[in-house]
Amino acid sequence: MTSCGKADNDIIPDVYVDFTIDLTDPEFVSLSVIGISDTIDALTNNWGYRSAGYDGNGIIIYSGPDEYFAYDRTCPHDFTVNNLSIKVKIDLTVAECPQCGTKYALSVYGTPISGVGKYPLKNYKTSFDGDRYVRVWNN
C-alpha cells in the first residue's frame, strides 16, 4: 500500500529521505498499533541524514488503519511566515507547534485542525509490505 499525501504540500524545502522501518524492531513495535505515532531522526538506528528531515527536525511516523503516514516535523506556518524552523511536538494523533500553536491531525495528511497554520505538514511517501516493513522516502 502506498501513501503519497497531497500534491500542494511543498512549503518545506525538499531534503533527501529514504529509510525502512522494521516493525519487529523493539524500537518500532508500537507502530504496529493503529493510531500510534513515533518520531525518527538522524540518530535513529544510525540512519543519519536519510532520516533527519528538514533542518534535522526529524520525521513523524503515524500508523493509520490501512496505511502509514510520514511527515516532516517542521511547522510550515512558522517556516512561511517567520522563516523559522520549528520542530512540532507530538501527542499520538496530533502534532502541535510550540511557536504558533497550530495543531495538525496526523490521521489526515497532517492537515491543520486549529491555530493560524494554513498548510499541512510536509508529507513523505510511504509503502507497507503488509507484514513488517515500512519504507519512507521522497524523490
Phi, psi and omega in degrees: 000141183234139176237126183247344181078196184267147183287336183269030187254053185244032179289312179279131180302150178290139170227158180290127177224128177191106177205162180234130179263133174261112184292351175270351175293129181308331180292334185240003185301331179296335180289355175285346180268131180296136177089009179258145175235158178211163179243146180237142174215188185298336181274345181295122178049026181057033180284341177064215186301338181297339182236015186278334185071185182293132176057022179074014182286344178097181184228141177261133173248130180234132180263109177272179182295326183235356183202169176252146178242148177225133183227149170287145181275009181271130180289119181293331180293308181295328178293317183284317186278315187246003184055037179254148175254093184253126179280123179285152176266150185245138173223081181055284185250359183227139172251138181231134178277124180289345181273304185260346178084001179295137176251137182241133179277119181286339182278349180228064173061025178070027182291138176293133180247345174198160181098188186276345183296140180244344182254146176286164172299151177295126179267140171249155179288146176223152169218143181237130183282002179086356183231291187218349184248132175240119177261139178234131181199172169219178181264000000 
